[in-house]
Amino acid sequence: MMSLHFKETAEWLEADGLGGFASGTVAGTRTRRYHALLLPATAPPAGRVVLVNGFDAWVQTASGTFALSSQRYTPGITHPDGARHIVTFASDPWPRWRFQLDDGTQIEQEIFACNGRNAVTIGWRVIGPATRVSVSVRPLLSGRDYHSLHHENSAFRFTPDRSNARLVWRPYSGLPGVVSLANASYAHEPTWYRNFLYEEERARGLEYTEDLASPGILRWDLTRNPAVWILATEGHDAGFGAPEATAASLRRAEEQRRTQFTTRLQRSADAYLVRRGSGKTVVAGYPWFTDWGRDSFIALRGLCVATGRLDEARAILLEWAGTVSQGMLPNRFPDQSDAPEYNAVDASLWYVIAVHDFLHAAAKARFALAAHDREALEAAIDAILSGYASGTRYHIHATDDGLLAAGQPGVQLTWMDAKVGDWVVTPRIGKPVEVQALWLNALRIGSSTSEKWSALLARGTAAFQSRFWNQRGGYLFDVVDVDAVPGTTDATFRPNQIFAVGGLPYAFLEGERARQLVAAVETRLLTPLGLRSLAPGEPGYAPRYEGGVRERDAAYHEGTVWPWLIGPFVEAWVRVHGNSPDAKREARLRFLQPLLQHLDEAGLGHLSEIADAEPPHTPRGCPFQAWSLGEVLRLQHVVLAE
């Protein structure tokens, strides 16, 4: 491969606005079970299945046959190696490759998803110089849950229904049919491709080999016209006509839609805003997360509110407003066949913060908000505060000192929620510091419309300021009344304390103590990609996030870096430095710029979920994470705006 701006292993994402997506690597080699061309959400944004995993592609010229695709097989063989022909790659406005073949022929390949449809368009064209050029493609199909893997079997149905340029494969009952629309000839030559190797799955300690079915070969004569190939699920091909005209129409629609976003980050943010029922929700991350309460409300502040997408923010907040139960919002949004999971102490409180930010931005922008919508949002806030104040699941309740206690053995309630079997890695039972910051912010927000929360707010504020300061360390305790034992403290140095100074509308630690805390966090936790979840030197500190499931979950909040925490840290840093234009400019240069460089390193145009605690801070987890991107947008448009 010739020199590229991006790493071969860097990943691209094309989301369809329904929870489905296409994704892969710059080199074209699929390294995850989630890399696919057609991966729709059958019950948006859930019910994801992999229908078309990829393709083998080769070009024929007068000089011979040359591969465009790259496949990795066990025990570690790459064949063919089309990546060596890649000379340029661009991810914006959608993935586009340029190949230069050994005889000098140049071919361009592009892939883009179609918003609002389970559909993706693939195209090839000759850039030059060559005559008598054709491209052949073997689709690689499965038909599986996106978390699973596929293996050779006798039940797979290869034969398509054929009607001119339209083919429909129906590999298995109970799955959507796969529609192929192409200005190509088709030769039915069914075969199995066996033992694909997915390097990222092997690194994660998971099953990593797969067999895929290829029903036949599509062939295009590129000397006459560019090649057009559209893949969709049955029902999402409504209105499709001739391949060229259909592809041109889909391209125009996507070009117009994407140009409305003024920056690369705003275009990336759009991937996380998807349909749920008649409303909207936020996908927490690609490729394996759907919509989760805590993540949605944190991410929404940047993805929607900070960027002025107030219609979407309203729709999302109203969608969740009706799910309040005993003061709690589900941490996992209910699916059609699943009961809601009410297992987070902070998700409801983050909802209150998100509503506050939305209402503030709406007033500033003179956004038309119907009275009944405002009433629904304020009623949800009141229900949350009432439920927490009087007591709800998992011993969540306001105590006599006005603080919020939470937790019971075997349950992980805070954002540090890793659990391996029955082992809760960071239980944090008692009164966690960031939960108190969220609780006091929520009480202050609630007291702006109802005086009944004022007394509880006053008691809680006094208790927080007197009980959480660790005089010996010069920072805040991570938990007080540990395991519900009055007077006990946990002095473990974690980033959760930063929320007392930044990341929320109101700071509950100011002055010299705030400056000490921010300086300590900067010294012990700050990395170019965000904050460590545990300081080096603390018991259990994990410098790397690697190994099997147990090893990785054990390290998830024990040192692993979280980019989303850069938002609260930078806001805290700016606040203790006077919120001046000079402080904001310095913060952009010192803290934001290194993180923005990551946009071209893992998930292209996006920010990763996590990274290793120690240099080189290798990105890990989801390469496309909503709250990581959301917090950077919030910094750009709100915190650091001048």
C-alpha positions in Angstrom: 0.0 0.0 0.0 1.2 3.5 -0.8 1.4 6.1 1.9 -2.0 7.1 3.3 -3.1 9.8 5.6 -5.0 7.2 7.7 -3.9 3.9 9.3 -5.0 0.8 7.4 -6.9 -0.3 10.5 -8.8 2.9 11.0 -12.5 2.4 10.7 -15.3 4.2 8.8 -19.0 4.3 9.7 -22.1 5.0 7.5 -25.2 5.1 9.7 -28.7 5.0 8.3 -30.6 7.0 10.9 -32.6 3.9 12.0 -29.9 2.2 14.1 -28.4 0.2 11.3 -25.1 0.9 9.6 -22.3 -0.1 7.3 -18.7 -0.1 8.5 -15.3 -1.3 7.7 -11.6 -0.4 7.6 -9.5 1.8 5.4 -7.7 -1.3 4.1 -11.0 -3.0 3.3 -10.2 -5.9 5.6 -13.0 -6.8 8.0 -11.5 -7.0 11.5 -14.7 -7.2 13.5 -17.9 -9.3 13.3 -19.7 -5.9 13.1 -18.0 -4.9 9.9 -20.7 -5.2 7.2 -22.3 -3.6 4.1 -25.9 -4.2 5.1 -26.6 -4.3 8.8 -30.1 -3.1 9.4 -32.0 -2.5 12.7 -35.2 -4.5 12.2 -36.9 -2.8 15.2 -35.2 0.6 15.1 -32.8 1.1 16.8 -32.7 -2.5 18.0 -33.1 -5.9 16.3 -29.8 -5.5 14.3 -28.9 -8.3 11.9 -26.0 -8.7 9.5 -27.3 -9.6 6.0 -24.4 -8.6 3.7 -21.0 -8.8 5.3 -18.9 -7.6 2.4 -17.6 -8.6 -1.0 -14.7 -9.8 -3.0 -14.0 -7.5 -5.9 -11.5 -7.7 -8.8 -10.8 -5.6 -11.9 -10.0 -7.0 -15.3 -8.0 -5.0 -17.9 -6.0 -5.8 -21.0 -3.1 -6.3 -18.7 -4.7 -8.9 -16.4 -6.8 -9.3 -13.2 -6.2 -7.2 -10.1 -7.9 -7.4 -6.7 -9.6 -4.5 -5.0 -10.7 -6.3 -1.9 -8.7 -7.8 1.0 -9.8 -10.7 3.1 -8.2 -12.2 6.2 -8.4 -15.9 6.8 -7.1 -18.3 9.5 -4.4 -18.9 10.6 -3.4 -15.4 9.5 -3.4 -15.3 5.7 -4.5 -12.2 3.7 -5.9 -13.1 0.3 -6.4 -11.2 -1.9 -4.4 -8.2 -1.0 -6.3 -5.4 -2.8 -5.2 -2.9 -0.1 -1.8 -2.7 -1.8 -3.5 -0.9 -4.7 -5.0 1.8 -2.5 -3.4 5.2 -3.1 -5.9 7.6 -1.5 -8.8 7.3 0.9 -11.3 9.9 2.1 -13.9 9.5 4.8 -15.9 12.7 4.2 -18.6 13.1 3.1 -18.6 9.3 2.8 -15.9 6.6 2.3 -14.1 6.9 -1.0 -11.0 4.9 -2.2 -8.8 5.3 -5.2 -6.9 2.3 -6.4 -4.0 2.3 -8.8 -3.5 -1.0 -10.5 -0.1 -2.4 -11.7 -0.8 -1.3 -15.3 -1.6 2.3 -14.2 -5.4 2.0 -14.3 -7.1 4.0 -11.6 -10.4 3.0 -10.1 -12.6 4.9 -7.6 -14.8 3.1 -5.2 -17.4 4.7 -2.8 -19.9 3.5 -0.2 -22.7 5.5 1.4 -25.7 4.7 3.5 -29.1 6.2 2.8 -30.7 8.0 5.7 -34.1 6.7 6.7 -33.7 3.5 4.7 -32.1 0.1 5.3 -30.0 0.7 2.2 -26.4 1.3 1.0 -25.0 2.4 -2.3 -21.7 1.1 -3.7 -20.1 2.4 -6.8 -17.0 2.0 -9.0 -15.7 4.1 -11.9 -12.6 4.3 -14.0 -10.6 7.5 -13.4 -8.1 6.6 -16.1 -6.2 5.8 -18.2 -7.5 2.5 -19.5 -9.7 0.8 -22.0 -11.6 -2.5 -21.7 -12.1 -2.4 -17.9 -14.6 -4.5 -16.0 -15.2 -5.1 -12.4 -16.5 -8.3 -10.8 -18.0 -8.7 -7.3 -18.9 -11.7 -5.2 -21.3 -10.6 -2.4 -20.6 -12.3 0.9 -23.8 -13.0 2.8 -24.9 -14.3 6.2 -28.1 -13.6 8.0 -27.4 -13.5 11.7 -27.7 -11.4 14.9 -25.0 -8.8 14.8 -23.4 -10.1 18.0 -23.1 -13.6 16.6 -21.1 -15.4 14.0 -22.2 -17.4 10.9 -21.0 -20.9 9.9 -21.5 -23.1 6.9 -24.8 -25.0 6.9 -27.3 -26.7 4.6 -30.2 -24.3 5.4 -28.8 -21.3 3.6 -30.8 -20.5 0.5 -28.6 -19.2 -2.3 -31.0 -18.9 -5.2 -32.4 -15.3 -5.7 -35.6 -14.1 -7.2 -34.6 -12.4 -10.4 -36.4 -9.5 -12.2 -34.2 -7.6 -14.7 -31.6 -5.6 -12.6 -33.2 -6.6 -9.3 -32.2 -9.7 -7.3 -33.7 -10.7 -4.0 -32.0 -13.2 -1.7 -33.9 -14.7 1.2 -31.2 -16.8 3.0 -33.3 -17.7 6.1 -36.9 -17.5 7.2 -37.7 -14.8 9.6 -35.2 -12.3 8.2 -35.7 -9.5 5.7 -34.9 -10.3 2.1 -31.8 -8.7 0.6 -32.5 -6.6 -2.5 -29.7 -6.1 -4.9 -30.2 -3.5 -7.7 -27.3 -3.2 -10.1 -26.5 -2.2 -13.7 -24.6 -5.5 -13.9 -24.9 -9.0 -15.3 -25.4 -11.8 -12.7 -24.0 -15.3 -12.9 -25.4 -17.7 -10.3 -22.4 -19.6 -8.9 -23.1 -20.5 -5.2 -20.2 -21.3 -2.9 -19.0 -20.9 0.7 -16.1 -18.8 1.8 -14.7 -20.4 5.0 -12.7 -19.3 8.0 -12.6 -15.5 7.8 -10.5 -14.2 10.7 -11.6 -11.1 12.7 -8.5 -9.8 14.4 -10.3 -7.4 16.8 -12.5 -10.2 18.0 -9.5 -12.4 18.7 -7.9 -9.5 20.6 -11.0 -9.2 22.7 -10.9 -12.9 23.7 -14.0 -13.8 21.7 -14.8 -16.3 18.9 -13.2 -14.8 15.8 -13.8 -17.1 12.8 -16.8 -17.1 10.4 -18.0 -18.7 7.2 -20.0 -16.6 4.6 -22.1 -17.6 1.6 -21.6 -16.2 -1.8 -24.5 -16.8 -4.2 -22.9 -15.6 -7.4 -21.0 -13.0 -9.4 -22.0 -9.5 -10.5 -20.1 -8.1 -13.5 -19.9 -4.5 -14.8 -18.3 -3.2 -18.0 -16.7 0.1 -16.7 -15.7 1.2 -20.1 -19.3 2.0 -20.8 -20.7 3.3 -17.5 -19.8 3.5 -13.8 -20.8 0.5 -11.8 -23.8 1.0 -9.5 -24.8 -1.5 -6.8 -27.6 -0.8 -4.3 -28.3 -3.1 -1.4 -31.5 -2.8 0.7 -33.8 -4.9 2.8 -37.2 -5.7 1.3 -39.6 -3.0 1.9 -36.9 -0.3 2.0 -36.5 -0.4 -1.8 -39.8 1.4 -2.4 -39.5 3.8 -5.3 -36.4 2.1 -6.7 -36.3 2.2 -10.5 -33.4 1.9 -12.9 -30.1 1.4 -11.1 -28.4 4.5 -12.4 -31.3 6.8 -11.8 -31.9 5.4 -8.4 -28.3 5.7 -7.4 -28.2 9.3 -8.7 -31.3 10.2 -6.7 -30.0 8.6 -3.5 -26.6 10.4 -4.0 -28.3 13.8 -4.4 -30.4 13.3 -1.3 -27.4 12.4 0.8 -25.3 15.2 -0.6 -28.0 17.8 0.2 -28.6 16.3 3.7 -25.0 16.2 4.7 -24.1 19.7 3.5 -26.5 21.2 6.0 -24.0 20.3 8.7 -21.4 23.0 8.8 -18.5 21.0 10.4 -17.1 17.5 10.3 -18.0 16.9 13.9 -21.6 17.9 13.3 -21.8 15.5 10.4 -20.4 12.8 12.7 -22.9 13.7 15.4 -25.8 13.0 13.1 -24.9 9.3 13.1 -26.1 8.9 16.7 -29.5 10.5 16.3 -31.9 7.7 15.2 -35.5 6.8 15.1 -37.3 4.9 17.8 -41.0 4.4 17.1 -42.4 7.7 16.1 -39.8 9.6 18.1 -36.0 9.9 18.3 -33.3 8.6 20.5 -29.5 8.5 20.8 -27.4 5.5 20.0 -24.7 5.3 22.6 -22.0 4.0 20.3 -21.2 1.9 17.3 -20.8 -0.9 16.6 -22.4 -2.7 19.5 -24.4 -0.2 21.7 -28.0 0.8 21.2 -29.7 3.6 23.2 -28.9 3.7 26.9 -30.4 6.3 29.3 -27.3 7.7 30.9 -25.4 7.9 27.7 -28.3 9.5 25.8 -28.7 12.4 28.2 -25.0 13.1 28.6 -24.5 12.9 24.8 -27.6 14.9 23.9 -26.3 18.1 25.6 -23.5 18.3 22.9 -25.0 16.4 19.9 -28.3 18.3 19.9 -28.5 21.2 22.4 -25.1 22.8 21.9 -25.4 22.5 18.1 -28.9 24.0 17.9 -30.7 20.8 16.9 -33.5 21.6 19.4 -36.3 19.8 17.5 -34.4 16.5 18.0 -33.6 17.3 21.6 -37.2 18.0 22.3 -38.3 14.7 20.6 -35.7 12.7 22.5 -36.5 14.2 25.9 -40.3 13.7 25.4 -39.7 10.1 24.2 -38.1 9.4 27.6 -40.4 11.5 29.8 -43.1 8.9 29.8 -40.8 6.1 31.1 -40.3 7.6 34.7 -41.0 4.9 37.2 -40.7 5.6 41.0 -38.4 8.5 40.1 -36.1 6.4 37.9 -35.6 6.3 34.1 -34.5 3.1 32.5 -30.8 2.8 31.8 -31.7 0.7 28.9 -34.7 1.8 26.8 -37.5 -0.8 26.7 -37.6 -2.9 23.5 -40.8 -4.5 22.3 -40.0 -7.8 23.9 -37.9 -6.7 26.8 -38.7 -5.1 30.2 -37.1 -1.8 31.0 -33.9 -2.0 33.1 -34.1 0.5 35.9 -30.6 0.0 37.2 -28.9 3.4 37.3 -28.9 6.0 40.0 -27.6 8.7 37.8 -29.6 8.3 34.5 -32.6 10.2 35.9 -30.4 13.0 37.2 -28.7 13.3 33.9 -32.1 13.6 32.3 -32.8 16.6 34.6 -29.6 18.2 33.5 -30.4 17.6 29.8 -33.9 19.1 30.2 -32.4 22.2 31.9 -29.8 22.7 29.1 -32.5 22.3 26.5 -34.9 24.7 28.1 -32.1 27.3 28.6 -31.1 26.9 24.9 -34.7 27.0 23.7 -35.3 30.3 25.6 -32.1 31.8 24.3 -32.9 30.8 20.7 -36.6 31.8 21.1 -37.5 28.2 20.1 -41.2 27.6 20.0 -42.0 25.1 22.8 -45.6 24.1 23.2 -47.0 24.6 26.7 -47.9 20.9 27.0 -44.4 19.8 26.1 -42.9 22.1 28.8 -45.4 20.7 31.3 -44.4 17.1 30.3 -40.7 17.8 30.9 -41.3 19.7 34.2 -43.6 16.9 35.4 -40.9 14.3 34.6 -38.4 16.4 36.7 -40.8 16.6 39.6 -41.5 12.9 39.4 -37.7 12.1 39.5 -37.0 14.4 42.5 -40.1 13.1 44.4 -39.2 9.5 43.8 -35.6 10.0 44.9 -36.5 12.1 47.9 -39.0 9.6 49.2 -37.0 6.5 48.3 -37.0 4.1 45.3 -35.3 0.9 44.1 -31.9 -0.2 45.3 -32.1 1.9 48.5 -31.9 5.1 46.5 -33.1 7.8 48.9 -32.4 11.2 50.3 -31.0 11.0 53.8 -31.5 13.5 56.7 -28.4 15.5 55.7 -30.0 16.1 52.2 -27.5 13.9 50.3 -28.5 11.0 48.1 -27.7 7.4 49.2 -27.8 4.5 46.8 -26.8 0.9 46.3 -27.0 -2.6 47.5 -24.7 -5.6 47.1 -24.6 -7.1 43.6 -25.8 -4.1 41.7 -23.8 -1.5 39.8 -25.7 1.8 39.8 -23.2 4.5 38.8 -21.5 5.1 35.5 -18.7 2.9 36.7 -20.9 -0.1 36.0 -18.6 -3.0 35.1 -19.8 -6.4 36.3 -18.3 -9.9 35.7 -20.7 -12.6 36.7 -21.7 -11.7 40.3 -18.6 -9.5 40.8 -19.3 -5.8 40.7 -15.9 -4.3 40.0 -16.6 -0.8 41.4 -19.7 -1.1 43.6 -19.5 2.4 45.2 -22.4 1.8 47.5 -23.2 4.8 49.8 -23.0 8.4 48.6 -20.8 8.7 45.5 -19.4 12.1 44.8 -20.7 12.7 41.3 -24.1 11.5 42.3 -24.2 14.2 44.9 -23.2 16.8 42.4 -25.9 15.6 40.0 -28.5 15.5 42.9 -27.7 19.0 44.1 -27.9 20.3 40.6 -31.2 18.6 40.0 -32.6 20.0 43.3 -31.5 23.5 42.3 -33.1 23.1 38.9 -36.3 21.8 40.5 -36.3 24.6 43.1 -36.5 27.2 40.2 -40.1 26.1 39.6 -41.0 24.8 43.1 -40.0 26.0 46.5 -40.5 22.5 48.0 -37.0 21.5 47.0 -35.2 24.5 48.6 -34.8 23.2 52.1 -33.5 19.8 50.9 -31.1 21.7 48.6 -29.7 23.8 51.5 -29.2 20.8 53.7 -27.5 18.8 51.0 -25.2 21.6 49.9 -24.0 22.2 53.5 -23.5 18.4 54.0 -21.6 18.1 50.7 -19.2 20.9 51.5 -18.5 19.7 55.0 -18.3 16.0 54.4 -16.6 15.4 51.1 -13.4 17.5 51.4 -10.4 15.3 52.1 -8.2 17.7 54.0 -5.2 15.4 54.0 -5.3 14.8 50.2 -6.5 18.2 49.1 -9.3 16.7 47.0 -12.8 15.1 47.4 -13.6 11.7 48.7 -15.0 9.4 46.0 -17.7 8.0 48.3 -18.8 8.8 51.8 -20.9 6.5 54.1 -19.3 3.7 52.2 -21.5 0.5 52.1 -24.1 2.5 54.0 -21.9 2.7 57.1 -22.2 6.3 58.5 -19.0 8.3 58.7 -16.8 6.1 56.5 -15.0 7.5 53.5 -13.3 6.2 50.3 -10.3 8.3 49.4 -9.6 6.5 46.1 -8.5 9.1 43.6 -11.0 9.0 40.7 -12.3 11.6 38.2 -15.8 11.6 39.6 -15.0 14.5 41.9 -14.5 16.8 38.9 -18.3 17.2 38.6 -18.4 19.2 41.8 -16.6 22.0 39.8 -17.4 21.4 36.1 -19.6 19.4 33.7 -22.9 20.5 35.3 -24.8 23.8 35.3 -23.9 24.6 38.9 -20.6 24.1 40.8 -20.8 23.1 44.4 -17.1 23.5 45.1 -15.4 26.9 44.5 -12.5 29.0 45.5 -9.2 27.5 46.7 -10.5 24.0 47.2 -11.8 23.9 43.6 -8.4 25.1 42.3 -6.7 22.4 44.3 -9.0 19.7 43.1 -8.6 20.7 39.4 -4.8 20.8 39.7 -4.8 17.4 41.3 -7.0 15.9 38.6 -4.8 17.5 35.9 -1.6 16.1 37.4 -2.9 12.6 38.2 -5.6 11.8 35.6 -5.2 13.9 32.5 -4.1 12.3 29.3 -4.3 13.6 25.6 -7.4 11.4 25.2 -9.3 12.3 28.4 -9.2 11.4 32.0 -8.1 8.2 33.6 -10.7 6.4 35.7 -8.2 5.7 38.4 -5.0 7.4 39.3 -1.7 5.5 38.8 -0.4 4.1 42.1 -3.9 3.4 43.4 -4.6 -0.3 44.3 -6.0 -2.1 41.3 -4.7 0.4 38.7 -4.8 -1.1 35.2 -2.4 0.5 32.7 -3.9 -1.4 29.7 -7.4 -2.4 28.6 -6.8 -5.8 27.0 -7.3 -9.5 27.3 -10.5 -11.5 27.6 -13.8 -10.3 28.8 -13.0 -10.7 32.5 -9.7 -8.9 32.1 -11.1 -6.0 30.1 -14.1 -5.5 32.4 -11.8 -5.5 35.4 -9.8 -2.7 33.8 -12.8 -0.7 32.5 -12.9 1.8 35.3 -9.6 1.0 37.0 -7.4 3.4 35.1 -8.8 3.2 31.5 -9.1 6.6 29.9 -12.5 8.0 29.1 -12.6 10.8 26.5 -16.1 12.0 27.5 -14.6 13.2 30.8 -12.6 15.9 29.0 -15.8 17.9 28.9 -16.3 18.3 32.7 -12.5 18.6 33.2 -12.1 21.5 30.7 -15.2 23.3 32.1 -13.8 23.0 35.6 -10.4 24.2 34.5 -11.9 27.2 32.7 -14.1 28.0 35.7 -11.2 28.1 38.2 -9.2 30.2 35.8 -11.8 32.9 35.7 -13.8 31.9 32.6 -11.8 34.5 30.6 -11.1 34.6 26.9 -7.5 33.9 27.6 -8.3 30.8 29.7 -10.6 29.5 27.0 -8.0 29.9 24.3 -5.4 28.2 26.4 -7.8 25.3 27.1 -8.5 24.8 23.4 -4.8 24.6 22.7 -3.8 22.4 25.7 -6.8 20.1 26.1 -9.0 20.1 23.1 -6.6 20.1 20.2 -4.8 16.8 21.2 -8.2 15.1 21.4 -9.3 16.4 18.0 -6.2 14.8 16.5 -7.8 11.5 17.4 -10.5 12.1 14.8 -8.2 10.5 12.2 -6.9 7.7 14.3 -9.6 5.1 15.1 -13.2 5.8 14.2 -12.7 8.3 11.4 -14.4 11.6 12.2 -15.4 10.3 15.6 -14.0 9.8 19.1 -13.4 6.4 20.8 -15.2 5.1 23.9 -12.0 4.5 25.9 -8.2 4.3 25.7 -5.3 2.7 27.6 -4.3 4.5 30.7 -0.6 4.6 29.7 1.2 5.8 26.6 0.6 5.5 23.7 -3.0 5.5 25.0 -4.2 3.0 22.4 -7.9 3.6 21.6 -10.1 0.8 22.8 -13.8 -0.1 23.0 -16.3 1.4 20.6 -14.5 3.5 18.0 -17.6 5.6 17.6 -19.0 6.9 20.9 -21.8 9.4 21.3 -20.9 11.0 24.6 -17.2 11.3 23.7 -18.2 13.3 20.6 -21.0 15.1 22.4 -18.8 16.5 25.1 -16.3 17.8 22.6 -19.1 19.6 20.7 -20.4 21.0 24.0 -16.9 22.4 24.7 -16.7 23.9 21.2 -20.1 25.5 21.1 -20.8 26.3 24.8 -18.0 26.1 27.3 -15.2 27.5 25.1 -17.3 29.8 23.0 -16.3 33.4 23.2 
